[in-house]
């Protein structure tokens, strides 16, 4: 039986910090589903389809990574793909409290699914999609923050 995990997020857009977590998760699990969640509380720059296409492009060399989307409870999605784990990235201590609340609720909803926290590489600890979008909006250099495909997509959005 495959050791399957899901790695959820809005990925609006995917950053090198996200890629760090995805790569490291893919080195641990047999299959990793990158799940683009449609968060109704956020106003995304990219559509779910655009985010999925960007993720597929930047993970095309990771043969055990699949990209999907979902709009319901993450534990329901995880169960539907036979995942035993959820991968969550942590940038700083400030992320931990929020992530702990989500993890605790997921345990109540489905105690069979474990959550694994991966600390991001220090060089990405400041990085967020919001910061990337703000810098890109004002035509700042984002080449060391996102994959090349994402940089080009952001340039198209803001020109």
Secondary structure, 3 states (H helix, E strand, C coil): CCCEEEEEECCCCCCHHHHHHHHHHHHHCCEEEEEEECCCCCCCCCCHHHHHHHHHHHCCCCCCEEEEEECCCHHHHHHHCCCCEEEEEECCHHHHHHHHHHHHHHHHHCCCCEEEEEECCHHHCCCCHHHHHHHHHCCCCCCCCCCHHHHHHHHHHCC
